[in-house]
């Protein structure tokens, strides 16, 4: 079985079946979790210096920051896995 990847911005790709959640970075619990992840070194920044609009939680426990909105990432993931449209 081949792996499919989702483009999360600026040429960065994430394995689509490894995404557990796509979160909006506005709430206190999400902010706290992100700060903890930054302290433990499991955050990958794929924003290219832009504003973070989505936080992807991977099945490995790593976190990916993206400047794309969550809806865009969800649509791309659905189309990559054949579940969209």
Protein Blocks (a to p, Z undefined) as FASTA:
>chain_A
ZZddddebehiacdfklpfbdcdfkbfklmmmmmmmmmnopaccfkgopacfbdcddfko
pacddfbdfklmmmmmmmmnopgZZ
